[in-house]
Amino acid sequence: MLNLGMSIYIPVIFVSALYYAIGHFINKENAKILLAGYNFMTDKERKKFDIDNYLVSFKSFFKNQAVYSFFIFQICYPLSHNKKSAILLWSLYIIIALVYFLVKSNKTN
């Protein structure tokens, strides 16, 4: 049975692996199905949208997010007095990073 110290790593590792998988497996062919917003565009709108450059930043963001979020947790966990606060800070970082990416990607496209 897992103790509380190790079980707190399960969501962190899962989310990091999921983010890396998103960054690794998304491509131009499956973007029509997987990317919200892009999948509802008409063919004319898709031709105007620079999917290649968007995917470069999208893939880079999610791969970096997988690594950085794990390291953020690794830093917060031993420094926090309450272990729940480490998860809270980690979650806050993820939310802020996603909002930043959404704002940045909306400005460029």
N, C-alpha and C positions, 0 to 999 in steps of 0.2 A: 504494500500500500504506500502511496506517495505521501510524504509529509508536506506540510503547508509551505515550507521553504522551496521545495522543488515544484510543487503543483502550480505555483504562481508563474512559473516559466512557460507552462503549456500554452496559454493564449498568446503570449509574446512570440514564442517560436512559431505557432500556427499562423499568426498574422504576418510575420516576417516571411515565412515560406510562401504564403498566399500572394503577398505583394511581389515577391520575386517571380513567382510563376506568371502573374499577370504581365509583368514587364518582359518576361522572356517569350511567352507564347502568343501574345497579340501580334498580329501582322495585318497587312493590307487586305488579304483575302477574308479573314474572319472579322475584320473591323465592322463590316456591314451588319454583322449579327450582334457583336459584343459591345460596341461603343454606343453609349446612350447619346442620343442626338444625331449622331451620324447615321444610325440605322433608320431614322425616320425621314432623312433627307431624300428629296427626289434625285433622280439620276443627274439632272441639270445642276442641282445644288452640290452634289458630290463632285462633279467635274470642276466646279469653281473652288472647292475646298482643297487646301494643300495637305492632303492626308499623309504624305511622305514625311514632311517636316514635323507635322503634329505627332506622328508615331515616334519619331526620334526623341522628341522631348517627353512624350508619354512613357515610353519604355525606360528611358533614363531616369525619370522621376520615380517610377515604381521600383526599379532595381535599387536606386539610392535610398529610397524610403525604407525598403526592407532592411538594409544594412544599418542606416542611421537610427531607425526606431529601435532596433535591437540594442545598439550601443547606448542610446539614451536611457533605456531601461537598465542596462548594466551599470550605468553611472548613478542613476537615481535609487536603485534598489539598496545598495549598501549604505548610502548617505541618508536615507529617510528613516525616521524613527518609527513611523507607522508604515508597514509594508503596503497597505492599501493606497497610501499617498504616492508610492512609486508607480502603481498602476494608473492612478489618476493623472500624474504628470506625463506618463507615457501616452495615455489616451489624448490628453490635451495637445501634446506635440503632434500626434497623428492628425487630429482635427485641424489644427492651425496649418500644417503642411498641405493638407488637401484643399483647404480654402485658398491658400496662396496659389496652388497650382491651378485651380479653377479660375481665379481672377487673372492670373498671368496668361493662361491659354485663351481666355475670352478677349483679352486685349490684343493678342497677336493674330487671332483668326476672326 
